[in-house]
Amino acid sequence: MTLIQTVTTDDLVIQVADRRLSRPDGSVFDDDYTKLVCWNTSFTVGFAGLARIDPAQKKSTSEWLAETLCDYASFEDGVDALRYWASGQIGQLPTGKGWEDKRLGIIIAGFDRRRIPLVAEISNFDPEAPIPANQNEFKCYRIRRAPGHSASFRITGAALTEKMYANILLRRVPRMLKQQDGITRAARLMVALQRRISEDNPGVGRHAMAVAIPRERTMPAVLSNLDAPSLNTMNSNFCYFDDAGFNYKQLGPHMAGGGWAWADFVAEADPSNPDMQKVGGRVLKCPQPPPQAESTGC
């Protein structure tokens, strides 16, 4: 399967996703595709598994996530909605040859007004077990930090070996986050880990997107640094790690909130003059007006 890594501390969430996609027959492919969603500028949402969630295999799972979440303001309501509607969506898919693998794991992490890290995973499979016979049933798990640790980690999709998990994630990432520009160094290490896994696991891609959600944010916005591949702890922000090296064209996550859902976010700078920047996107869904009330003649 593909790979989503999520790191959570008291002050910060970092989520790193590859861009390789899974078909219902178990094969994988690459596409110009975003696997992360930024919800209410406060949560990052990623998934591993089925890339397209409709019978015609045209509707991307990440766009469906954005369209589903955009109508919900609270963490609990959004999580419950995803679990409920994911069961319905998977239940509509065909069965039989070519549709054996409909596994889907969704992870949500971030902060709300409670100012504590909130993490939940919604999944219809156990990564350590064979593909389940009933893939229409989704379960929800609240992820909490183990006692005595300064950070928690969640791997969704491709499994890590115990040695890699302990030595790289549990030891090095928390230490990096305490250093100057530690958030960027930690994200780069997570990307390096993803690429190392991809050498042995064809289900994991090499391109990566990272989203960072700080607990304390200076403004309700999602930003990107177009001068260098870096993240910051001031605002919700993203960075795209192209396997070929830094690119002034940064692919961003989908956006969801306030009834709006946006896709195909691209932030781009002129390489000869990085201060000249532009941002583009595509509207997936907009708020629906309330129903027109019948006139009473008042």
C-alpha contacts under 8 A as a table, 3 or more apart, distances in Angstrom:
res1	aa1	res2	aa2	distance
1	M	22	S	7.09
1	M	48	A	6.88
1	M	49	G	6.25
1	M	157	G	5.29
1	M	158	A	4.97
1	M	203	G	4.94
1	M	204	V	6.62
2	T	18	D	6.89
2	T	19	R	7.93
2	T	20	R	6.17
2	T	21	L	6.77
2	T	22	S	7.33
2	T	48	A	5.50
2	T	49	G	6.55
2	T	157	G	5.42
2	T	158	A	5.65
2	T	203	G	5.22
2	T	204	V	4.66
2	T	205	G	7.18
3	L	17	A	6.14
3	L	18	D	6.05
3	L	48	A	6.12
3	L	155	I	7.16
3	L	156	T	5.94
3	L	157	G	4.84
3	L	158	A	5.20
3	L	194	Q	7.43
3	L	204	V	6.04
4	I	15	Q	7.13
4	I	16	V	5.86
4	I	17	A	4.62
4	I	18	D	6.85
4	I	46	G	6.64
4	I	47	F	6.76
4	I	48	A	6.53
4	I	155	I	5.89
4	I	156	T	5.02
4	I	157	G	6.41
5	Q	15	Q	5.62
5	Q	16	V	5.19
5	Q	17	A	6.49
5	Q	153	F	7.32
5	Q	154	R	6.04
5	Q	155	I	4.92
5	Q	156	T	6.52
5	Q	190	M	7.42
6	T	13	V	7.16
6	T	14	I	5.78
6	T	15	Q	4.41
6	T	16	V	6.54
6	T	109	A	7.72
6	T	153	F	5.65
6	T	154	R	5.20
6	T	155	I	6.55
7	V	13	V	5.66
7	V	14	I	5.16
7	V	15	Q	6.38
7	V	151	A	6.83
7	V	152	S	5.82
7	V	153	F	4.74
7	V	154	R	6.74
8	T	11	D	7.90
8	T	12	L	5.92
8	T	13	V	4.55
8	T	14	I	6.62
8	T	109	A	7.75
8	T	117	P	6.89
8	T	151	A	5.51
8	T	152	S	5.19
8	T	153	F	6.47
9	T	12	L	5.23
9	T	13	V	6.44
9	T	117	P	7.06
9	T	150	S	6.33
9	T	151	A	4.62
9	T	152	S	6.59
10	D	116	I	6.52
10	D	117	P	6.20
10	D	150	S	7.78
10	D	151	A	7.63
10	D	215	R	7.65
11	D	117	P	7.69
11	D	214	P	5.87
11	D	215	R	4.96
11	D	216	E	7.41
12	L	110	G	7.79
12	L	117	P	7.82
12	L	212	A	7.12
12	L	213	I	5.80
12	L	214	P	4.41
12	L	215	R	5.72
12	L	233	T	7.59
13	V	109	A	6.79
13	V	110	G	6.05
13	V	117	P	7.77
13	V	212	A	5.59
13	V	213	I	5.05
13	V	214	P	6.32
14	I	187	A	7.17
14	I	210	A	6.88
14	I	211	V	5.80
14	I	212	A	4.53
14	I	213	I	6.56
15	Q	44	T	7.02
15	Q	46	G	7.75
15	Q	210	A	5.54
15	Q	211	V	5.34
15	Q	212	A	6.53
16	V	187	A	7.23
16	V	190	M	6.95
16	V	191	V	6.99
16	V	208	A	6.60
16	V	209	M	5.62
16	V	210	A	4.36
16	V	211	V	6.64
17	A	35	K	6.76
17	A	36	L	7.13
17	A	46	G	7.11
17	A	208	A	5.48
17	A	209	M	5.40
17	A	210	A	6.55
18	D	35	K	7.66
18	D	194	Q	7.45
18	D	204	V	6.69
18	D	205	G	5.37
18	D	206	R	6.38
18	D	207	H	5.69
18	D	208	A	4.46
18	D	209	M	6.51
19	R	30	D	6.74
19	R	31	D	7.41
19	R	33	Y	6.50
19	R	34	T	6.76
19	R	35	K	6.55
19	R	205	G	5.87
19	R	206	R	7.52
19	R	207	H	5.99
19	R	208	A	6.26
19	R	209	M	7.78
20	R	28	V	6.71
20	R	29	F	5.89
20	R	30	D	5.00
20	R	31	D	7.29
20	R	203	G	6.87
20	R	204	V	6.03
20	R	205	G	4.82
21	L	28	V	5.33
21	L	29	F	5.29
21	L	30	D	6.01
21	L	31	D	7.49
21	L	49	G	7.28
21	L	50	L	7.28
21	L	51	A	5.49
21	L	203	G	7.84
22	S	26	G	6.32
22	S	27	S	5.89
22	S	28	V	4.47
22	S	29	F	6.60
22	S	49	G	5.70
22	S	50	L	5.23
22	S	51	A	5.44
22	S	203	G	7.74
23	R	26	G	5.42
23	R	27	S	5.36
23	R	28	V	5.96
23	R	29	F	7.84
23	R	50	L	5.94
23	R	51	A	6.42
23	R	52	R	7.62
23	R	101	D	7.60
24	P	27	S	7.37
24	P	50	L	6.37
24	P	98	G	6.19
24	P	99	W	4.71
24	P	100	E	6.14
24	P	101	D	4.75
24	P	102	K	5.49
25	D	97	K	7.61
25	D	98	G	4.37
25	D	99	W	5.24
25	D	100	E	5.76
25	D	101	D	5.78
26	G	100	E	7.35
26	G	101	D	5.60
28	V	202	P	7.93
28	V	203	G	6.11
30	D	205	G	7.84
34	T	62	S	6.87
34	T	251	L	7.70
34	T	252	G	7.31
34	T	253	P	5.99
34	T	254	H	7.06
34	T	264	D	7.63
35	K	46	G	5.91
35	K	47	F	6.47
35	K	61	T	7.97
35	K	62	S	5.51
35	K	253	P	7.17
36	L	44	T	6.82
36	L	45	V	5.50
36	L	46	G	4.62
36	L	47	F	7.26
36	L	62	S	6.64
36	L	209	M	7.79
36	L	211	V	7.94
36	L	253	P	5.05
36	L	254	H	6.41
37	V	44	T	5.76
37	V	45	V	4.95
37	V	46	G	6.48
37	V	62	S	6.82
37	V	65	L	7.36
37	V	66	A	6.28
37	V	253	P	5.06
37	V	254	H	4.53
37	V	255	M	5.69
37	V	256	A	7.07
38	C	41	T	5.71
38	C	42	S	7.16
38	C	43	F	5.75
38	C	44	T	4.69
38	C	45	V	6.29
38	C	253	P	6.21
38	C	254	H	6.11
38	C	255	M	4.97
38	C	256	A	6.24
39	W	42	S	6.06
39	W	43	F	5.10
39	W	44	T	6.18
39	W	45	V	7.21
39	W	66	A	7.49
39	W	69	L	7.04
39	W	70	C	7.07
39	W	255	M	6.04
39	W	256	A	4.74
39	W	257	G	5.76
40	N	43	F	6.62
40	N	70	C	7.70
40	N	73	A	7.34
40	N	255	M	7.75
40	N	256	A	6.05
40	N	257	G	4.60
40	N	258	G	7.31
41	T	44	T	7.98
41	T	213	I	7.94
41	T	220	P	6.18
41	T	221	A	6.06
41	T	222	V	6.26
41	T	236	S	6.37
41	T	255	M	7.87
41	T	257	G	7.76
42	S	110	G	5.68
42	S	111	F	5.73
42	S	112	D	6.53
42	S	213	I	6.41
42	S	236	S	7.17
43	F	108	I	6.56
43	F	109	A	5.38
43	F	110	G	4.14
43	F	111	F	6.44
43	F	213	I	6.70
44	T	108	I	5.82
44	T	109	A	5.54
44	T	110	G	6.27
44	T	211	V	6.75
44	T	212	A	7.77
44	T	213	I	7.19
45	V	106	I	7.08
45	V	107	I	5.67
45	V	108	I	4.49
45	V	109	A	6.63
46	G	62	S	7.83
46	G	106	I	5.77
46	G	107	I	5.46
46	G	108	I	6.72
47	F	62	S	7.61
47	F	104	L	7.00
47	F	105	G	5.43
47	F	106	I	4.32
47	F	107	I	6.24
47	F	156	T	7.36
48	A	51	A	7.93
48	A	104	L	5.90
48	A	105	G	5.25
48	A	106	I	6.66
48	A	156	T	6.30
48	A	157	G	5.22
49	G	102	K	7.26
49	G	103	R	5.41
49	G	104	L	4.48
49	G	105	G	6.31
49	G	157	G	6.94
50	L	53	I	6.73
50	L	61	T	7.24
50	L	101	D	7.76
50	L	102	K	5.82
50	L	103	R	6.10
50	L	104	L	5.63
51	A	60	S	5.88
51	A	61	T	5.40
51	A	62	S	7.81
52	R	57	Q	5.14
52	R	58	K	6.15
52	R	59	K	5.24
52	R	60	S	4.34
52	R	61	T	5.03
53	I	57	Q	6.36
53	I	58	K	7.71
53	I	59	K	5.84
53	I	60	S	6.26
53	I	61	T	5.43
53	I	64	W	7.74
53	I	89	Q	6.60
53	I	90	I	6.89
53	I	93	L	7.80
54	D	57	Q	5.18
54	D	58	K	6.58
54	D	59	K	5.76
54	D	89	Q	6.93
54	D	90	I	7.87
54	D	92	Q	7.44
54	D	93	L	6.51
55	P	58	K	7.98
55	P	92	Q	6.90
55	P	93	L	5.03
55	P	94	P	6.60
56	A	59	K	7.81
57	Q	60	S	7.75
59	K	63	E	7.19
59	K	64	W	7.06
60	S	63	E	5.38
60	S	64	W	6.36
61	T	64	W	5.00
61	T	65	L	6.17
62	S	65	L	4.98
62	S	66	A	6.35
62	S	254	H	7.45
63	E	66	A	5.10
63	E	67	E	6.17
63	E	254	H	7.20
63	E	263	A	6.82
63	E	284	L	7.58
64	W	67	E	5.12
64	W	68	T	6.03
65	L	68	T	5.19
65	L	69	L	6.07
65	L	82	L	7.56
66	A	69	L	5.32
66	A	70	C	5.94
66	A	254	H	6.60
66	A	255	M	6.49
66	A	256	A	5.13
66	A	261	A	5.56
66	A	262	W	7.39
67	E	70	C	5.57
67	E	71	D	7.70
67	E	256	A	6.97
67	E	260	W	7.69
67	E	261	A	5.46
67	E	284	L	6.96
67	E	285	K	6.37
68	T	71	D	6.68
68	T	81	A	7.44
68	T	82	L	7.03
69	L	72	Y	5.58
69	L	78	G	5.70
69	L	81	A	7.61
69	L	82	L	7.44
69	L	256	A	6.38
69	L	257	G	7.07
70	C	73	A	7.80
70	C	256	A	4.47
70	C	257	G	4.14
70	C	258	G	5.95
70	C	259	G	4.84
70	C	260	W	5.68
70	C	261	A	5.87
71	D	257	G	6.52
71	D	258	G	6.23
71	D	259	G	4.65
71	D	260	W	7.60
72	Y	75	F	7.98
72	Y	77	D	6.29
72	Y	78	G	5.49
72	Y	257	G	7.23
72	Y	258	G	7.56
72	Y	259	G	7.74
73	A	77	D	7.33
73	A	78	G	7.23
73	A	257	G	7.32
73	A	258	G	7.41
74	S	77	D	5.37
74	S	78	G	6.22
75	F	78	G	5.29
75	F	79	V	6.17
75	F	112	D	7.66
75	F	118	L	7.98
76	E	79	V	5.19
76	E	80	D	6.10
77	D	80	D	5.19
77	D	81	A	6.08
78	G	81	A	5.10
78	G	82	L	6.24
79	V	82	L	5.25
79	V	83	R	6.33
79	V	108	I	7.90
79	V	120	A	7.39
79	V	122	I	7.81
79	V	140	C	7.99
80	D	83	R	5.24
80	D	84	Y	6.17
81	A	84	Y	5.17
81	A	85	W	5.97
82	L	85	W	5.32
82	L	86	A	5.65
82	L	122	I	7.71
83	R	86	A	5.34
83	R	87	S	6.47
83	R	122	I	6.19
83	R	138	F	6.01
83	R	139	K	7.00
83	R	140	C	6.90
84	Y	87	S	5.58
84	Y	88	G	6.80
84	Y	138	F	7.85
85	W	88	G	5.02
85	W	89	Q	6.13
86	A	89	Q	5.06
86	A	90	I	6.11
86	A	136	N	7.99
86	A	138	F	7.29
87	S	90	I	5.43
87	S	91	G	5.99
87	S	136	N	5.04
87	S	137	E	5.81
87	S	138	F	6.04
88	G	91	G	5.01
88	G	92	Q	6.45
88	G	136	N	7.34
89	Q	92	Q	5.37
89	Q	93	L	7.06
90	I	93	L	5.44
90	I	102	K	7.20
90	I	135	Q	7.32
90	I	136	N	5.60
91	G	135	Q	7.98
91	G	136	N	5.31
94	P	99	W	6.57
95	T	98	G	7.94
95	T	99	W	5.50
95	T	100	E	7.08
96	G	99	W	5.64
96	G	100	E	6.49
97	K	100	E	6.41
99	W	102	K	6.74
101	D	131	I	6.88
102	K	135	Q	6.41
103	R	123	S	7.72
103	R	124	N	6.05
103	R	125	F	6.11
103	R	131	I	7.40
103	R	135	Q	6.57
104	L	123	S	5.84
104	L	124	N	6.07
104	L	125	F	7.29
105	G	121	E	7.03
105	G	122	I	5.77
105	G	123	S	4.29
105	G	124	N	6.73
105	G	125	F	7.52
105	G	156	T	6.52
105	G	157	G	7.00
106	I	121	E	5.59
106	I	122	I	5.07
106	I	123	S	6.23
106	I	156	T	7.65
107	I	119	V	7.27
107	I	120	A	5.79
107	I	121	E	4.34
107	I	122	I	6.37
107	I	156	T	7.34
108	I	118	L	7.89
108	I	119	V	5.57
108	I	120	A	5.36
108	I	121	E	6.39
109	A	117	P	7.13
109	A	118	L	5.57
109	A	119	V	4.33
109	A	120	A	6.66
110	G	117	P	5.71
110	G	118	L	5.53
110	G	119	V	6.75
110	G	213	I	6.14
110	G	214	P	7.92
110	G	215	R	7.68
111	F	114	R	7.26
111	F	115	R	5.65
111	F	116	I	5.98
111	F	117	P	5.25
111	F	118	L	5.94
111	F	213	I	7.65
111	F	214	P	7.83
111	F	215	R	5.88
112	D	115	R	5.65
112	D	116	I	7.34
112	D	118	L	7.96
115	R	215	R	6.32
116	I	215	R	7.73
117	P	215	R	7.88
118	L	142	R	7.99
118	L	143	I	7.78
119	V	142	R	5.99
119	V	143	I	5.28
119	V	144	R	7.20
120	A	140	C	6.86
120	A	141	Y	5.54
120	A	142	R	4.45
120	A	143	I	5.54
121	E	140	C	5.67
121	E	141	Y	5.19
121	E	142	R	6.53
121	E	143	I	7.20
122	I	138	F	6.34
122	I	139	K	5.60
122	I	140	C	4.45
122	I	141	Y	6.46
123	S	126	D	7.87
123	S	138	F	5.20
123	S	139	K	5.57
123	S	140	C	6.66
124	N	135	Q	5.62
124	N	136	N	6.87
124	N	137	E	5.68
124	N	138	F	4.39
124	N	139	K	6.33
125	F	129	A	7.70
125	F	131	I	6.82
125	F	132	P	6.35
125	F	135	Q	7.18
125	F	138	F	7.90
126	D	129	A	5.32
126	D	130	P	7.63
126	D	131	I	7.93
127	P	130	P	7.75
127	P	157	G	6.86
127	P	158	A	7.59
127	P	159	A	7.05
129	A	132	P	7.80
132	P	135	Q	6.00
134	N	137	E	6.51
135	Q	138	F	7.60
144	R	152	S	7.21
145	R	149	H	6.88
145	R	150	S	7.97
145	R	151	A	6.66
145	R	152	S	4.94
146	A	149	H	5.89
146	A	152	S	6.96
149	H	152	S	7.14
150	S	174	P	6.93
151	A	170	L	7.75
151	A	174	P	6.37
153	F	169	L	7.40
153	F	170	L	7.81
155	I	158	A	7.44
155	I	159	A	6.98
155	I	160	L	7.73
156	T	159	A	7.64
158	A	203	G	7.74
158	A	204	V	7.38
160	L	164	M	6.45
160	L	165	Y	6.09
161	T	164	M	5.37
161	T	165	Y	6.17
162	E	165	Y	5.11
162	E	166	A	6.09
163	K	166	A	5.27
163	K	167	N	5.94
164	M	167	N	5.36
164	M	168	I	5.61
164	M	169	L	7.39
165	Y	168	I	5.73
165	Y	169	L	5.31
165	Y	170	L	6.59
166	A	169	L	5.90
166	A	170	L	5.04
166	A	171	R	6.64
167	N	170	L	6.18
167	N	171	R	5.59
167	N	172	R	7.05
168	I	171	R	5.81
168	I	172	R	5.34
168	I	173	V	6.94
169	L	172	R	5.83
169	L	173	V	5.45
169	L	174	P	7.75
170	L	173	V	6.57
170	L	174	P	6.93
171	R	174	P	6.36
171	R	175	R	6.71
172	R	175	R	5.25
172	R	176	M	6.16
173	V	176	M	5.08
173	V	177	L	6.29
173	V	186	A	5.37
173	V	189	L	7.60
174	P	177	L	5.22
174	P	178	K	6.89
175	R	178	K	5.60
175	R	179	Q	7.15
176	M	179	Q	5.33
176	M	182	G	4.92
176	M	183	I	7.31
176	M	185	R	6.56
176	M	186	A	5.86
177	L	180	Q	7.84
177	L	181	D	7.71
177	L	182	G	4.24
177	L	183	I	5.47
177	L	185	R	7.76
177	L	186	A	6.45
178	K	182	G	6.10
179	Q	182	G	4.78
181	D	184	T	5.78
181	D	185	R	6.65
181	D	232	N	7.66
182	G	185	R	5.02
182	G	186	A	5.95
183	I	186	A	5.15
183	I	187	A	6.20
183	I	231	L	6.28
183	I	232	N	6.66
183	I	233	T	7.47
184	T	187	A	5.13
184	T	188	R	6.13
184	T	229	P	7.89
184	T	230	S	5.18
184	T	231	L	5.19
184	T	232	N	7.33
185	R	188	R	5.11
185	R	189	L	6.20
186	A	189	L	5.09
186	A	190	M	6.31
187	A	190	M	5.05
187	A	191	V	6.25
187	A	210	A	6.92
188	R	191	V	4.99
188	R	192	A	6.08
189	L	192	A	4.93
189	L	193	L	6.12
190	M	193	L	5.01
190	M	194	Q	6.23
191	V	194	Q	5.00
191	V	195	R	6.28
191	V	208	A	6.48
191	V	241	F	7.77
192	A	195	R	5.12
192	A	196	R	6.14
193	L	196	R	5.02
193	L	197	I	6.24
194	Q	197	I	5.19
194	Q	198	S	6.25
194	Q	204	V	7.29
194	Q	205	G	7.68
194	Q	206	R	6.93
195	R	198	S	4.92
195	R	199	E	6.64
195	R	204	V	7.79
195	R	205	G	7.08
195	R	206	R	5.13
196	R	199	E	5.50
196	R	200	D	7.64
197	I	200	D	5.76
197	I	201	N	5.96
197	I	204	V	7.02
198	S	201	N	4.76
198	S	202	P	5.84
198	S	203	G	7.14
198	S	204	V	4.83
198	S	205	G	5.92
198	S	206	R	6.61
199	E	202	P	7.13
201	N	204	V	5.86
202	P	205	G	7.23
205	G	208	A	7.74
206	R	242	D	7.89
206	R	243	D	5.96
207	H	240	Y	7.89
207	H	241	F	5.95
207	H	242	D	5.06
207	H	243	D	5.14
208	A	240	Y	6.04
208	A	241	F	5.02
208	A	242	D	6.58
208	A	243	D	7.84
209	M	238	F	7.27
209	M	239	C	5.92
209	M	240	Y	4.49
209	M	241	F	5.92
209	M	251	L	7.88
209	M	252	G	7.71
210	A	238	F	5.50
210	A	239	C	5.28
210	A	240	Y	6.35
210	A	241	F	7.78
211	V	236	S	7.37
211	V	237	N	5.80
211	V	238	F	4.31
211	V	239	C	6.61
211	V	253	P	7.87
212	A	231	L	6.96
212	A	232	N	7.57
212	A	233	T	7.64
212	A	236	S	5.64
212	A	237	N	5.45
212	A	238	F	6.21
213	I	233	T	7.63
213	I	235	N	6.92
213	I	236	S	4.62
213	I	237	N	6.88
214	P	217	R	6.20
214	P	233	T	5.49
214	P	234	M	6.71
214	P	235	N	6.33
214	P	236	S	6.27
216	E	234	M	7.00
216	E	235	N	7.63
217	R	220	P	7.19
217	R	233	T	7.77
217	R	234	M	5.34
217	R	235	N	4.75
217	R	236	S	7.07
218	T	234	M	6.03
218	T	235	N	6.02
219	M	235	N	6.57
220	P	235	N	7.66
220	P	236	S	7.94
221	A	235	N	6.88
221	A	236	S	6.48
222	V	235	N	6.73
222	V	236	S	4.88
222	V	237	N	4.94
222	V	238	F	7.36
223	L	235	N	7.05
223	L	236	S	6.42
223	L	237	N	4.47
223	L	238	F	6.46
224	S	231	L	7.54
224	S	237	N	5.38
224	S	238	F	5.31
224	S	239	C	6.20
224	S	250	Q	7.82
224	S	267	A	7.41
225	N	228	A	6.20
225	N	229	P	6.95
225	N	230	S	6.44
225	N	231	L	7.23
225	N	238	F	7.98
225	N	239	C	7.31
226	L	229	P	7.46
226	L	248	Y	5.83
226	L	249	K	7.65
226	L	250	Q	7.18
226	L	267	A	7.49
226	L	268	E	6.90
226	L	269	A	6.16
226	L	274	P	7.07
227	D	248	Y	7.17
227	D	274	P	6.49
228	A	246	F	6.99
229	P	239	C	6.10
229	P	240	Y	7.18
229	P	241	F	7.00
229	P	246	F	6.39
230	S	239	C	6.44
231	L	237	N	6.55
231	L	238	F	6.64
231	L	239	C	6.65
232	N	235	N	6.92
232	N	237	N	7.08
233	T	236	S	7.65
238	F	252	G	6.53
238	F	253	P	7.55
239	C	250	Q	6.74
239	C	251	L	7.70
239	C	252	G	7.29
240	Y	250	Q	5.55
240	Y	251	L	5.92
240	Y	252	G	7.16
241	F	245	G	7.04
241	F	246	F	6.70
242	D	245	G	5.34
242	D	246	F	6.24
242	D	247	N	6.94
247	N	250	Q	6.64
248	Y	268	E	5.64
248	Y	269	A	5.41
248	Y	270	D	7.13
248	Y	271	P	6.43
249	K	266	V	6.86
249	K	267	A	5.95
249	K	268	E	4.31
249	K	269	A	6.55
250	Q	266	V	5.73
250	Q	267	A	5.11
250	Q	268	E	6.00
251	L	264	D	7.56
251	L	265	F	6.24
251	L	266	V	4.75
251	L	267	A	6.53
252	G	264	D	7.21
252	G	265	F	5.00
252	G	266	V	5.60
252	G	267	A	7.12
253	P	263	A	7.44
253	P	264	D	7.63
253	P	265	F	6.49
254	H	261	A	7.40
254	H	262	W	5.60
254	H	263	A	4.66
254	H	264	D	6.66
254	H	265	F	6.48
255	M	260	W	7.83
255	M	261	A	5.64
255	M	262	W	4.99
255	M	263	A	6.62
256	A	259	G	7.36
256	A	260	W	5.69
256	A	261	A	4.43
256	A	262	W	6.43
257	G	260	W	5.37
257	G	261	A	6.61
258	G	287	P	7.29
259	G	285	K	7.28
259	G	286	C	5.75
259	G	287	P	4.44
259	G	288	Q	7.57
260	W	283	V	7.69
260	W	284	L	7.56
260	W	285	K	5.43
260	W	286	C	4.55
260	W	287	P	5.88
261	A	283	V	6.22
261	A	284	L	5.19
261	A	285	K	4.93
261	A	286	C	6.59
262	W	265	F	7.37
262	W	281	G	6.47
262	W	282	R	5.52
262	W	283	V	4.61
262	W	284	L	5.25
262	W	285	K	7.07
263	A	281	G	5.83
263	A	282	R	5.08
263	A	283	V	6.34
263	A	284	L	6.44
264	D	280	G	7.46
264	D	281	G	5.03
264	D	282	R	5.77
265	F	279	V	7.11
265	F	280	G	5.57
265	F	281	G	4.33
265	F	282	R	7.13
266	V	279	V	5.63
266	V	280	G	5.34
266	V	281	G	6.49
267	A	277	Q	7.26
267	A	278	K	5.89
267	A	279	V	4.48
267	A	280	G	6.70
268	E	277	Q	5.60
268	E	278	K	5.42
268	E	279	V	6.36
269	A	273	N	7.37
269	A	274	P	5.03
269	A	275	D	6.89
269	A	276	M	5.69
269	A	277	Q	4.29
269	A	278	K	6.52
270	D	273	N	5.09
270	D	274	P	5.01
270	D	275	D	7.39
270	D	276	M	5.68
270	D	277	Q	6.51
271	P	274	P	5.50
273	N	276	M	5.79
274	P	277	Q	6.65
283	V	286	C	7.24
295	S	298	C	7.59
